[in-house]
């Protein structure tokens, strides 16, 4: 696993996953992070593209309780 300890999230691109009222995960373009938001935690996953990352993140139980924002890591 290639861990990047000195990295930041990219501002452009990204996806946001949220479970809708029918229990299905919806995917929207993002990111939506704003200055007043605080990151509650993060998981680092390795994926070849956003499509693969959406597949991995859709199976995460946390998506039922809010949203998951997918962002690329930009090495610093």
mmCIF file of the N, C-alpha and C atoms, coordinates in Angstrom:
data_MODEL
# 
_entry.id   MODEL 
# 
loop_
_atom_site.group_PDB 
_atom_site.id 
_atom_site.type_symbol 
_atom_site.label_atom_id 
_atom_site.label_alt_id 
_atom_site.label_comp_id 
_atom_site.label_asym_id 
_atom_site.label_entity_id 
_atom_site.label_seq_id 
_atom_site.pdbx_PDB_ins_code 
_atom_site.Cartn_x 
_atom_site.Cartn_y 
_atom_site.Cartn_z 
_atom_site.occupancy 
_atom_site.B_iso_or_equiv 
_atom_site.pdbx_formal_charge 
_atom_site.auth_seq_id 
_atom_site.auth_comp_id 
_atom_site.auth_asym_id 
_atom_site.auth_atom_id 
_atom_site.pdbx_PDB_model_num 
ATOM 1   N N  . UNK A 1 1  ? 0.844   -1.177 0.000   1.00 0.00 ? 1  UNK A N  1 
ATOM 2   C CA . UNK A 1 1  ? 0.000   0.000  0.000   1.00 0.00 ? 1  UNK A CA 1 
ATOM 3   C C  . UNK A 1 1  ? 0.888   1.237  0.000   1.00 0.00 ? 1  UNK A C  1 
ATOM 4   N N  . UNK A 1 2  ? 0.564   2.196  -0.812  1.00 0.00 ? 2  UNK A N  1 
ATOM 5   C CA . UNK A 1 2  ? 1.324   3.429  -0.912  1.00 0.00 ? 2  UNK A CA 1 
ATOM 6   C C  . UNK A 1 2  ? 0.633   4.507  -0.077  1.00 0.00 ? 2  UNK A C  1 
ATOM 7   N N  . UNK A 1 3  ? 1.115   4.741  1.121   1.00 0.00 ? 3  UNK A N  1 
ATOM 8   C CA . UNK A 1 3  ? 0.508   5.751  1.995   1.00 0.00 ? 3  UNK A CA 1 
ATOM 9   C C  . UNK A 1 3  ? 1.181   7.090  1.781   1.00 0.00 ? 3  UNK A C  1 
ATOM 10  N N  . UNK A 1 4  ? 0.375   8.119  1.654   1.00 0.00 ? 4  UNK A N  1 
ATOM 11  C CA . UNK A 1 4  ? 0.900   9.463  1.454   1.00 0.00 ? 4  UNK A CA 1 
ATOM 12  C C  . UNK A 1 4  ? 0.603   10.269 2.704   1.00 0.00 ? 4  UNK A C  1 
ATOM 13  N N  . UNK A 1 5  ? 1.589   10.396 3.583   1.00 0.00 ? 5  UNK A N  1 
ATOM 14  C CA . UNK A 1 5  ? 1.372   11.085 4.844   1.00 0.00 ? 5  UNK A CA 1 
ATOM 15  C C  . UNK A 1 5  ? 1.360   12.598 4.679   1.00 0.00 ? 5  UNK A C  1 
ATOM 16  N N  . UNK A 1 6  ? 2.095   13.112 3.716   1.00 0.00 ? 6  UNK A N  1 
ATOM 17  C CA . UNK A 1 6  ? 2.132   14.546 3.464   1.00 0.00 ? 6  UNK A CA 1 
ATOM 18  C C  . UNK A 1 6  ? 1.348   14.818 2.192   1.00 0.00 ? 6  UNK A C  1 
ATOM 19  N N  . UNK A 1 7  ? 0.069   14.953 2.327   1.00 0.00 ? 7  UNK A N  1 
ATOM 20  C CA . UNK A 1 7  ? -0.782  15.139 1.159   1.00 0.00 ? 7  UNK A CA 1 
ATOM 21  C C  . UNK A 1 7  ? -1.967  16.021 1.525   1.00 0.00 ? 7  UNK A C  1 
ATOM 22  N N  . UNK A 1 8  ? -2.612  16.556 0.502   1.00 0.00 ? 8  UNK A N  1 
ATOM 23  C CA . UNK A 1 8  ? -3.834  17.334 0.714   1.00 0.00 ? 8  UNK A CA 1 
ATOM 24  C C  . UNK A 1 8  ? -4.869  16.890 -0.304  1.00 0.00 ? 8  UNK A C  1 
ATOM 25  N N  . UNK A 1 9  ? -6.126  17.236 -0.057  1.00 0.00 ? 9  UNK A N  1 
ATOM 26  C CA . UNK A 1 9  ? -7.191  16.884 -0.980  1.00 0.00 ? 9  UNK A CA 1 
ATOM 27  C C  . UNK A 1 9  ? -7.210  17.872 -2.134  1.00 0.00 ? 9  UNK A C  1 
ATOM 28  N N  . UNK A 1 10 ? -7.424  17.364 -3.339  1.00 0.00 ? 10 UNK A N  1 
ATOM 29  C CA . UNK A 1 10 ? -7.540  18.243 -4.510  1.00 0.00 ? 10 UNK A CA 1 
ATOM 30  C C  . UNK A 1 10 ? -8.854  19.010 -4.428  1.00 0.00 ? 10 UNK A C  1 
ATOM 31  N N  . UNK A 1 11 ? -8.852  20.225 -4.934  1.00 0.00 ? 11 UNK A N  1 
ATOM 32  C CA . UNK A 1 11 ? -10.058 21.055 -4.902  1.00 0.00 ? 11 UNK A CA 1 
ATOM 33  C C  . UNK A 1 11 ? -11.010 20.742 -6.052  1.00 0.00 ? 11 UNK A C  1 
ATOM 34  N N  . UNK A 1 12 ? -10.456 20.359 -7.201  1.00 0.00 ? 12 UNK A N  1 
ATOM 35  C CA . UNK A 1 12 ? -11.297 20.110 -8.369  1.00 0.00 ? 12 UNK A CA 1 
ATOM 36  C C  . UNK A 1 12 ? -11.695 18.632 -8.433  1.00 0.00 ? 12 UNK A C  1 
ATOM 37  N N  . UNK A 1 13 ? -12.730 18.373 -9.210  1.00 0.00 ? 13 UNK A N  1 
ATOM 38  C CA . UNK A 1 13 ? -13.187 16.989 -9.367  1.00 0.00 ? 13 UNK A CA 1 
ATOM 39  C C  . UNK A 1 13 ? -13.899 16.511 -8.125  1.00 0.00 ? 13 UNK A C  1 
ATOM 40  N N  . UNK A 1 14 ? -13.984 15.231 -7.981  1.00 0.00 ? 14 UNK A N  1 
ATOM 41  C CA . UNK A 1 14 ? -14.606 14.651 -6.808  1.00 0.00 ? 14 UNK A CA 1 
ATOM 42  C C  . UNK A 1 14 ? -16.024 14.181 -7.069  1.00 0.00 ? 14 UNK A C  1 
ATOM 43  N N  . UNK A 1 15 ? -16.498 13.385 -6.160  1.00 0.00 ? 15 UNK A N  1 
ATOM 44  C CA . UNK A 1 15 ? -17.865 12.868 -6.207  1.00 0.00 ? 15 UNK A CA 1 
ATOM 45  C C  . UNK A 1 15 ? -18.428 12.882 -4.798  1.00 0.00 ? 15 UNK A C  1 
ATOM 46  N N  . UNK A 1 16 ? -19.742 12.955 -4.674  1.00 0.00 ? 16 UNK A N  1 
ATOM 47  C CA . UNK A 1 16 ? -20.410 12.893 -3.383  1.00 0.00 ? 16 UNK A CA 1 
ATOM 48  C C  . UNK A 1 16 ? -21.471 11.809 -3.450  1.00 0.00 ? 16 UNK A C  1 
ATOM 49  N N  . UNK A 1 17 ? -21.407 10.879 -2.507  1.00 0.00 ? 17 UNK A N  1 
ATOM 50  C CA . UNK A 1 17 ? -22.363 9.775  -2.439  1.00 0.00 ? 17 UNK A CA 1 
ATOM 51  C C  . UNK A 1 17 ? -23.297 9.999  -1.270  1.00 0.00 ? 17 UNK A C  1 
ATOM 52  N N  . UNK A 1 18 ? -24.581 9.729  -1.479  1.00 0.00 ? 18 UNK A N  1 
ATOM 53  C CA . UNK A 1 18 ? -25.589 9.864  -0.433  1.00 0.00 ? 18 UNK A CA 1 
ATOM 54  C C  . UNK A 1 18 ? -26.671 8.827  -0.681  1.00 0.00 ? 18 UNK A C  1 
ATOM 55  N N  . UNK A 1 19 ? -27.212 8.264  0.394   1.00 0.00 ? 19 UNK A N  1 
ATOM 56  C CA . UNK A 1 19 ? -28.302 7.312  0.278   1.00 0.00 ? 19 UNK A CA 1 
ATOM 57  C C  . UNK A 1 19 ? -29.616 8.079  0.253   1.00 0.00 ? 19 UNK A C  1 
ATOM 58  N N  . UNK A 1 20 ? -30.435 7.815  -0.757  1.00 0.00 ? 20 UNK A N  1 
ATOM 59  C CA . UNK A 1 20 ? -31.710 8.496  -0.899  1.00 0.00 ? 20 UNK A CA 1 
ATOM 60  C C  . UNK A 1 20 ? -32.810 7.819  -0.105  1.00 0.00 ? 20 UNK A C  1 
ATOM 61  N N  . UNK A 1 21 ? -34.019 8.351  -0.214  1.00 0.00 ? 21 UNK A N  1 
ATOM 62  C CA . UNK A 1 21 ? -35.159 7.837  0.546   1.00 0.00 ? 21 UNK A CA 1 
ATOM 63  C C  . UNK A 1 21 ? -35.527 6.412  0.139   1.00 0.00 ? 21 UNK A C  1 
ATOM 64  N N  . UNK A 1 22 ? -35.195 6.012  -1.082  1.00 0.00 ? 22 UNK A N  1 
ATOM 65  C CA . UNK A 1 22 ? -35.502 4.650  -1.538  1.00 0.00 ? 22 UNK A CA 1 
ATOM 66  C C  . UNK A 1 22 ? -34.405 3.663  -1.134  1.00 0.00 ? 22 UNK A C  1 
ATOM 67  N N  . UNK A 1 23 ? -33.383 4.151  -0.417  1.00 0.00 ? 23 UNK A N  1 
ATOM 68  C CA . UNK A 1 23 ? -32.303 3.279  0.024   1.00 0.00 ? 23 UNK A CA 1 
ATOM 69  C C  . UNK A 1 23 ? -31.228 3.047  -1.016  1.00 0.00 ? 23 UNK A C  1 
ATOM 70  N N  . UNK A 1 24 ? -31.298 3.758  -2.130  1.00 0.00 ? 24 UNK A N  1 
ATOM 71  C CA . UNK A 1 24 ? -30.281 3.617  -3.173  1.00 0.00 ? 24 UNK A CA 1 
ATOM 72  C C  . UNK A 1 24 ? -29.255 4.730  -3.050  1.00 0.00 ? 24 UNK A C  1 
ATOM 73  N N  . UNK A 1 25 ? -28.015 4.392  -3.355  1.00 0.00 ? 25 UNK A N  1 
ATOM 74  C CA . UNK A 1 25 ? -26.931 5.369  -3.296  1.00 0.00 ? 25 UNK A CA 1 
ATOM 75  C C  . UNK A 1 25 ? -26.943 6.206  -4.566  1.00 0.00 ? 25 UNK A C  1 
ATOM 76  N N  . UNK A 1 26 ? -26.975 7.521  -4.399  1.00 0.00 ? 26 UNK A N  1 
ATOM 77  C CA . UNK A 1 26 ? -26.884 8.415  -5.548  1.00 0.00 ? 26 UNK A CA 1 
ATOM 78  C C  . UNK A 1 26 ? -25.498 9.053  -5.564  1.00 0.00 ? 26 UNK A C  1 
ATOM 79  N N  . UNK A 1 27 ? -25.034 9.374  -6.759  1.00 0.00 ? 27 UNK A N  1 
ATOM 80  C CA . UNK A 1 27 ? -23.705 9.953  -6.942  1.00 0.00 ? 27 UNK A CA 1 
ATOM 81  C C  . UNK A 1 27 ? -23.867 11.284 -7.671  1.00 0.00 ? 27 UNK A C  1 
ATOM 82  N N  . UNK A 1 28 ? -23.250 12.334 -7.104  1.00 0.00 ? 28 UNK A N  1 
ATOM 83  C CA . UNK A 1 28 ? -23.283 13.656 -7.727  1.00 0.00 ? 28 UNK A CA 1 
ATOM 84  C C  . UNK A 1 28 ? -21.854 14.160 -7.862  1.00 0.00 ? 28 UNK A C  1 
ATOM 85  N N  . UNK A 1 29 ? -21.642 15.054 -8.820  1.00 0.00 ? 29 UNK A N  1 
ATOM 86  C CA . UNK A 1 29 ? -20.322 15.669 -8.951  1.00 0.00 ? 29 UNK A CA 1 
ATOM 87  C C  . UNK A 1 29 ? -20.063 16.554 -7.749  1.00 0.00 ? 29 UNK A C  1 
ATOM 88  N N  . UNK A 1 30 ? -18.828 16.681 -7.379  1.00 0.00 ? 30 UNK A N  1 
ATOM 89  C CA . UNK A 1 30 ? -18.435 17.490 -6.219  1.00 0.00 ? 30 UNK A CA 1 
ATOM 90  C C  . UNK A 1 30 ? -17.088 18.098 -6.502  1.00 0.00 ? 30 UNK A C  1 
ATOM 91  N N  . UNK A 1 31 ? -16.355 18.525 -5.549  1.00 0.00 ? 31 UNK A N  1 
ATOM 92  C CA . UNK A 1 31 ? -16.610 18.448 -4.110  1.00 0.00 ? 31 UNK A CA 1 
ATOM 93  C C  . UNK A 1 31 ? -17.477 19.605 -3.629  1.00 0.00 ? 31 UNK A C  1 
ATOM 94  N N  . UNK A 1 32 ? -17.960 19.475 -2.421  1.00 0.00 ? 32 UNK A N  1 
ATOM 95  C CA . UNK A 1 32 ? -18.821 20.492 -1.833  1.00 0.00 ? 32 UNK A CA 1 
ATOM 96  C C  . UNK A 1 32 ? -18.275 21.023 -0.516  1.00 0.00 ? 32 UNK A C  1 
ATOM 97  N N  . UNK A 1 33 ? -17.046 20.694 -0.188  1.00 0.00 ? 33 UNK A N  1 
ATOM 98  C CA . UNK A 1 33 ? -16.457 21.149 1.076   1.00 0.00 ? 33 UNK A CA 1 
ATOM 99  C C  . UNK A 1 33 ? -16.410 22.669 1.103   1.00 0.00 ? 33 UNK A C  1 
ATOM 100 N N  . UNK A 1 34 ? -16.825 23.224 2.213   1.00 0.00 ? 34 UNK A N  1 
ATOM 101 C CA . UNK A 1 34 ? -16.802 24.663 2.402   1.00 0.00 ? 34 UNK A CA 1 
ATOM 102 C C  . UNK A 1 34 ? -16.017 24.977 3.663   1.00 0.00 ? 34 UNK A C  1 
ATOM 103 N N  . UNK A 1 35 ? -15.695 26.222 3.838   1.00 0.00 ? 35 UNK A N  1 
ATOM 104 C CA . UNK A 1 35 ? -14.839 26.628 4.949   1.00 0.00 ? 35 UNK A CA 1 
ATOM 105 C C  . UNK A 1 35 ? -15.433 26.269 6.310   1.00 0.00 ? 35 UNK A C  1 
ATOM 106 N N  . UNK A 1 36 ? -16.762 26.275 6.440   1.00 0.00 ? 36 UNK A N  1 
ATOM 107 C CA . UNK A 1 36 ? -17.362 26.003 7.739   1.00 0.00 ? 36 UNK A CA 1 
ATOM 108 C C  . UNK A 1 36 ? -17.508 24.507 8.017   1.00 0.00 ? 36 UNK A C  1 
ATOM 109 N N  . UNK A 1 37 ? -17.224 23.657 7.056   1.00 0.00 ? 37 UNK A N  1 
ATOM 110 C CA . UNK A 1 37 ? -17.345 22.219 7.266   1.00 0.00 ? 37 UNK A CA 1 
ATOM 111 C C  . UNK A 1 37 ? -16.090 21.665 7.924   1.00 0.00 ? 37 UNK A C  1 
ATOM 112 N N  . UNK A 1 38 ? -16.286 20.642 8.702   1.00 0.00 ? 38 UNK A N  1 
ATOM 113 C CA . UNK A 1 38 ? -15.189 19.968 9.371   1.00 0.00 ? 38 UNK A CA 1 
ATOM 114 C C  . UNK A 1 38 ? -15.202 18.514 8.928   1.00 0.00 ? 38 UNK A C  1 
ATOM 115 N N  . UNK A 1 39 ? -14.034 17.968 8.619   1.00 0.00 ? 39 UNK A N  1 
ATOM 116 C CA . UNK A 1 39 ? -13.950 16.565 8.236   1.00 0.00 ? 39 UNK A CA 1 
ATOM 117 C C  . UNK A 1 39 ? -14.088 15.729 9.496   1.00 0.00 ? 39 UNK A C  1 
ATOM 118 N N  . UNK A 1 40 ? -15.064 14.821 9.497   1.00 0.00 ? 40 UNK A N  1 
ATOM 119 C CA . UNK A 1 40 ? -15.309 13.975 10.655  1.00 0.00 ? 40 UNK A CA 1 
ATOM 120 C C  . UNK A 1 40 ? -14.426 12.745 10.689  1.00 0.00 ? 40 UNK A C  1 
ATOM 121 N N  . UNK A 1 41 ? -13.729 12.480 9.632   1.00 0.00 ? 41 UNK A N  1 
ATOM 122 C CA . UNK A 1 41 ? -12.849 11.326 9.531   1.00 0.00 ? 41 UNK A CA 1 
ATOM 123 C C  . UNK A 1 41 ? -12.612 11.032 8.075   1.00 0.00 ? 41 UNK A C  1 
ATOM 124 N N  . UNK A 1 42 ? -11.684 10.135 7.824   1.00 0.00 ? 42 UNK A N  1 
ATOM 125 C CA . UNK A 1 42 ? -11.444 9.797  6.430   1.00 0.00 ? 42 UNK A CA 1 
ATOM 126 C C  . UNK A 1 42 ? -10.898 8.391  6.299   1.00 0.00 ? 42 UNK A C  1 
ATOM 127 N N  . UNK A 1 43 ? -11.134 7.849  5.155   1.00 0.00 ? 43 UNK A N  1 
ATOM 128 C CA . UNK A 1 43 ? -10.587 6.563  4.747   1.00 0.00 ? 43 UNK A CA 1 
ATOM 129 C C  . UNK A 1 43 ? -9.782  6.831  3.488   1.00 0.00 ? 43 UNK A C  1 
ATOM 130 N N  . UNK A 1 44 ? -8.667  6.190  3.347   1.00 0.00 ? 44 UNK A N  1 
ATOM 131 C CA . UNK A 1 44 ? -7.886  6.285  2.127   1.00 0.00 ? 44 UNK A CA 1 
ATOM 132 C C  . UNK A 1 44 ? -8.054  4.969  1.384   1.00 0.00 ? 44 UNK A C  1 
ATOM 133 N N  . UNK A 1 45 ? -8.534  5.067  0.149   1.00 0.00 ? 45 UNK A N  1 
ATOM 134 C CA . UNK A 1 45 ? -8.679  3.874  -0.684  1.00 0.00 ? 45 UNK A CA 1 
ATOM 135 C C  . UNK A 1 45 ? -7.860  4.093  -1.952  1.00 0.00 ? 45 UNK A C  1 
ATOM 136 N N  . UNK A 1 46 ? -7.410  3.015  -2.523  1.00 0.00 ? 46 UNK A N  1 
ATOM 137 C CA . UNK A 1 46 ? -6.710  3.088  -3.796  1.00 0.00 ? 46 UNK A CA 1 
ATOM 138 C C  . UNK A 1 46 ? -7.649  2.591  -4.883  1.00 0.00 ? 46 UNK A C  1 
ATOM 139 N N  . UNK A 1 47 ? -7.804  3.390  -5.923  1.00 0.00 ? 47 UNK A N  1 
ATOM 140 C CA . UNK A 1 47 ? -8.674  3.041  -7.039  1.00 0.00 ? 47 UNK A CA 1 
ATOM 141 C C  . UNK A 1 47 ? -8.065  3.604  -8.313  1.00 0.00 ? 47 UNK A C  1 
ATOM 142 N N  . UNK A 1 48 ? -8.355  2.952  -9.433  1.00 0.00 ? 48 UNK A N  1 
ATOM 143 C CA . UNK A 1 48 ? -7.778  3.414  -10.703 1.00 0.00 ? 48 UNK A CA 1 
ATOM 144 C C  . UNK A 1 48 ? -8.462  4.675  -11.224 1.00 0.00 ? 48 UNK A C  1 
ATOM 145 N N  . UNK A 1 49 ? -9.731  4.907  -10.820 1.00 0.00 ? 49 UNK A N  1 
ATOM 146 C CA . UNK A 1 49 ? -10.458 6.096  -11.252 1.00 0.00 ? 49 UNK A CA 1 
ATOM 147 C C  . UNK A 1 49 ? -11.654 6.319  -10.319 1.00 0.00 ? 49 UNK A C  1 
ATOM 148 N N  . UNK A 1 50 ? -12.408 7.387  -10.574 1.00 0.00 ? 50 UNK A N  1 
ATOM 149 C CA . UNK A 1 50 ? -13.554 7.680  -9.720  1.00 0.00 ? 50 UNK A CA 1 
ATOM 150 C C  . UNK A 1 50 ? -14.630 6.603  -9.801  1.00 0.00 ? 50 UNK A C  1 
ATOM 151 N N  . UNK A 1 51 ? -14.787 5.975  -10.940 1.00 0.00 ? 51 UNK A N  1 
ATOM 152 C CA . UNK A 1 51 ? -15.783 4.919  -11.085 1.00 0.00 ? 51 UNK A CA 1 
ATOM 153 C C  . UNK A 1 51 ? -15.502 3.770  -10.115 1.00 0.00 ? 51 UNK A C  1 
ATOM 154 N N  . UNK A 1 52 ? -14.256 3.350  -10.051 1.00 0.00 ? 52 UNK A N  1 
ATOM 155 C CA . UNK A 1 52 ? -13.890 2.280  -9.123  1.00 0.00 ? 52 UNK A CA 1 
ATOM 156 C C  . UNK A 1 52 ? -14.027 2.752  -7.673  1.00 0.00 ? 52 UNK A C  1 
ATOM 157 N N  . UNK A 1 53 ? -13.660 3.993  -7.405  1.00 0.00 ? 53 UNK A N  1 
ATOM 158 C CA . UNK A 1 53 ? -13.789 4.533  -6.050  1.00 0.00 ? 53 UNK A CA 1 
ATOM 159 C C  . UNK A 1 53 ? -15.255 4.595  -5.614  1.00 0.00 ? 53 UNK A C  1 
ATOM 160 N N  . UNK A 1 54 ? -16.163 4.945  -6.525  1.00 0.00 ? 54 UNK A N  1 
ATOM 161 C CA . UNK A 1 54 ? -17.596 4.967  -6.214  1.00 0.00 ? 54 UNK A CA 1 
ATOM 162 C C  . UNK A 1 54 ? -18.072 3.563  -5.855  1.00 0.00 ? 54 UNK A C  1 
ATOM 163 N N  . UNK A 1 55 ? -17.633 2.566  -6.581  1.00 0.00 ? 55 UNK A N  1 
ATOM 164 C CA . UNK A 1 55 ? -18.019 1.176  -6.297  1.00 0.00 ? 55 UNK A CA 1 
ATOM 165 C C  . UNK A 1 55 ? -17.573 0.776  -4.903  1.00 0.00 ? 55 UNK A C  1 
ATOM 166 N N  . UNK A 1 56 ? -16.335 1.098  -4.553  1.00 0.00 ? 56 UNK A N  1 
ATOM 167 C CA . UNK A 1 56 ? -15.812 0.756  -3.225  1.00 0.00 ? 56 UNK A CA 1 
ATOM 168 C C  . UNK A 1 56 ? -16.576 1.509  -2.142  1.00 0.00 ? 56 UNK A C  1 
ATOM 169 N N  . UNK A 1 57 ? -16.740 2.815  -2.308  1.00 0.00 ? 57 UNK A N  1 
ATOM 170 C CA . UNK A 1 57 ? -17.381 3.641  -1.283  1.00 0.00 ? 57 UNK A CA 1 
ATOM 171 C C  . UNK A 1 57 ? -18.867 3.342  -1.124  1.00 0.00 ? 57 UNK A C  1 
ATOM 172 N N  . UNK A 1 58 ? -19.530 2.882  -2.175  1.00 0.00 ? 58 UNK A N  1 
ATOM 173 C CA . UNK A 1 58 ? -20.963 2.568  -2.095  1.00 0.00 ? 58 UNK A CA 1 
ATOM 174 C C  . UNK A 1 58 ? -21.252 1.446  -1.119  1.00 0.00 ? 58 UNK A C  1 
ATOM 175 N N  . UNK A 1 59 ? -20.272 0.580  -0.878  1.00 0.00 ? 59 UNK A N  1 
ATOM 176 C CA . UNK A 1 59 ? -20.484 -0.530 0.045   1.00 0.00 ? 59 UNK A CA 1 
ATOM 177 C C  . UNK A 1 59 ? -20.173 -0.157 1.489   1.00 0.00 ? 59 UNK A C  1 
ATOM 178 N N  . UNK A 1 60 ? -19.720 1.067  1.727   1.00 0.00 ? 60 UNK A N  1 
ATOM 179 C CA . UNK A 1 60 ? -19.384 1.508  3.081   1.00 0.00 ? 60 UNK A CA 1 
ATOM 180 C C  . UNK A 1 60 ? -20.671 1.801  3.862   1.00 0.00 ? 60 UNK A C  1 
ATOM 181 N N  . UNK A 1 61 ? -20.815 1.266  5.061   1.00 0.00 ? 61 UNK A N  1 
ATOM 182 C CA . UNK A 1 61 ? -22.039 1.505  5.837   1.00 0.00 ? 61 UNK A CA 1 
ATOM 183 C C  . UNK A 1 61 ? -22.245 2.968  6.222   1.00 0.00 ? 61 UNK A C  1 
ATOM 184 N N  . UNK A 1 62 ? -21.210 3.785  6.220   1.00 0.00 ? 62 UNK A N  1 
ATOM 185 C CA . UNK A 1 62 ? -21.334 5.186  6.608   1.00 0.00 ? 62 UNK A CA 1 
ATOM 186 C C  . UNK A 1 62 ? -22.210 5.994  5.643   1.00 0.00 ? 62 UNK A C  1 
ATOM 187 N N  . UNK A 1 63 ? -22.342 5.533  4.415   1.00 0.00 ? 63 UNK A N  1 
ATOM 188 C CA . UNK A 1 63 ? -23.130 6.285  3.428   1.00 0.00 ? 63 UNK A CA 1 
ATOM 189 C C  . UNK A 1 63 ? -24.616 6.329  3.813   1.00 0.00 ? 63 UNK A C  1 
ATOM 190 N N  . UNK A 1 64 ? -25.066 5.433  4.682   1.00 0.00 ? 64 UNK A N  1 
ATOM 191 C CA . UNK A 1 64 ? -26.471 5.442  5.127   1.00 0.00 ? 64 UNK A CA 1 
ATOM 192 C C  . UNK A 1 64 ? -26.770 6.553  6.115   1.00 0.00 ? 64 UNK A C  1 
ATOM 193 N N  . UNK A 1 65 ? -25.743 7.153  6.724   1.00 0.00 ? 65 UNK A N  1 
ATOM 194 C CA . UNK A 1 65 ? -25.950 8.112  7.808   1.00 0.00 ? 65 UNK A CA 1 
ATOM 195 C C  . UNK A 1 65 ? -25.566 9.538  7.452   1.00 0.00 ? 65 UNK A C  1 
ATOM 196 N N  . UNK A 1 66 ? -25.315 9.815  6.229   1.00 0.00 ? 66 UNK A N  1 
ATOM 197 C CA . UNK A 1 66 ? -24.896 11.143 5.795   1.00 0.00 ? 66 UNK A CA 1 
ATOM 198 C C  . UNK A 1 66 ? -24.439 11.069 4.366   1.00 0.00 ? 66 UNK A C  1 
ATOM 199 N N  . UNK A 1 67 ? -23.223 11.496 4.112   1.00 0.00 ? 67 UNK A N  1 
ATOM 200 C CA . UNK A 1 67 ? -22.684 11.397 2.759   1.00 0.00 ? 67 UNK A CA 1 
ATOM 201 C C  . UNK A 1 67 ? -21.205 11.055 2.830   1.00 0.00 ? 67 UNK A C  1 
ATOM 202 N N  . UNK A 1 68 ? -20.717 10.595 1.706   1.00 0.00 ? 68 UNK A N  1 
ATOM 203 C CA . UNK A 1 68 ? -19.289 10.313 1.536   1.00 0.00 ? 68 UNK A CA 1 
ATOM 204 C C  . UNK A 1 68 ? -18.811 11.153 0.384   1.00 0.00 ? 68 UNK A C  1 
ATOM 205 N N  . UNK A 1 69 ? -17.753 11.889 0.619   1.00 0.00 ? 69 UNK A N  1 
ATOM 206 C CA . UNK A 1 69 ? -17.171 12.698 -0.437  1.00 0.00 ? 69 UNK A CA 1 
ATOM 207 C C  . UNK A 1 69 ? -15.888 12.024 -0.902  1.00 0.00 ? 69 UNK A C  1 
ATOM 208 N N  . UNK A 1 70 ? -15.799 11.803 -2.190  1.00 0.00 ? 70 UNK A N  1 
ATOM 209 C CA . UNK A 1 70 ? -14.600 11.202 -2.781  1.00 0.00 ? 70 UNK A CA 1 
ATOM 210 C C  . UNK A 1 70 ? -13.749 12.295 -3.390  1.00 0.00 ? 70 UNK A C  1 
ATOM 211 N N  . UNK A 1 71 ? -12.486 12.338 -3.012  1.00 0.00 ? 71 UNK A N  1 
ATOM 212 C CA . UNK A 1 71 ? -11.559 13.328 -3.545  1.00 0.00 ? 71 UNK A CA 1 
ATOM 213 C C  . UNK A 1 71 ? -10.223 12.669 -3.800  1.00 0.00 ? 71 UNK A C  1 
ATOM 214 N N  . UNK A 1 72 ? -9.526  13.156 -4.800  1.00 0.00 ? 72 UNK A N  1 
ATOM 215 C CA . UNK A 1 72 ? -8.168  12.688 -5.050  1.00 0.00 ? 72 UNK A CA 1 
ATOM 216 C C  . UNK A 1 72 ? -7.211  13.323 -4.041  1.00 0.00 ? 72 UNK A C  1 
ATOM 217 N N  . UNK A 1 73 ? -6.150  12.608 -3.738  1.00 0.00 ? 73 UNK A N  1 
ATOM 218 C CA . UNK A 1 73 ? -5.109  13.141 -2.875  1.00 0.00 ? 73 UNK A CA 1 
ATOM 219 C C  . UNK A 1 73 ? -4.030  13.742 -3.764  1.00 0.00 ? 73 UNK A C  1 
ATOM 220 N N  . UNK A 1 74 ? -3.615  14.943 -3.401  1.00 0.00 ? 74 UNK A N  1 
ATOM 221 C CA . UNK A 1 74 ? -2.567  15.642 -4.142  1.00 0.00 ? 74 UNK A CA 1 
ATOM 222 C C  . UNK A 1 74 ? -1.317  15.677 -3.281  1.00 0.00 ? 74 UNK A C  1 
ATOM 223 N N  . UNK A 1 75 ? -0.272  14.970 -3.689  1.00 0.00 ? 75 UNK A N  1 
ATOM 224 C CA . UNK A 1 75 ? 0.960   14.984 -2.880  1.00 0.00 ? 75 UNK A CA 1 
ATOM 225 C C  . UNK A 1 75 ? 1.512   16.396 -2.755  1.00 0.00 ? 75 UNK A C  1 
ATOM 226 N N  . UNK A 1 76 ? 2.047   16.710 -1.597  1.00 0.00 ? 76 UNK A N  1 
ATOM 227 C CA . UNK A 1 76 ? 2.614   18.046 -1.379  1.00 0.00 ? 76 UNK A CA 1 
ATOM 228 C C  . UNK A 1 76 ? 4.122   17.965 -1.279  1.00 0.00 ? 76 UNK A C  1 
# 
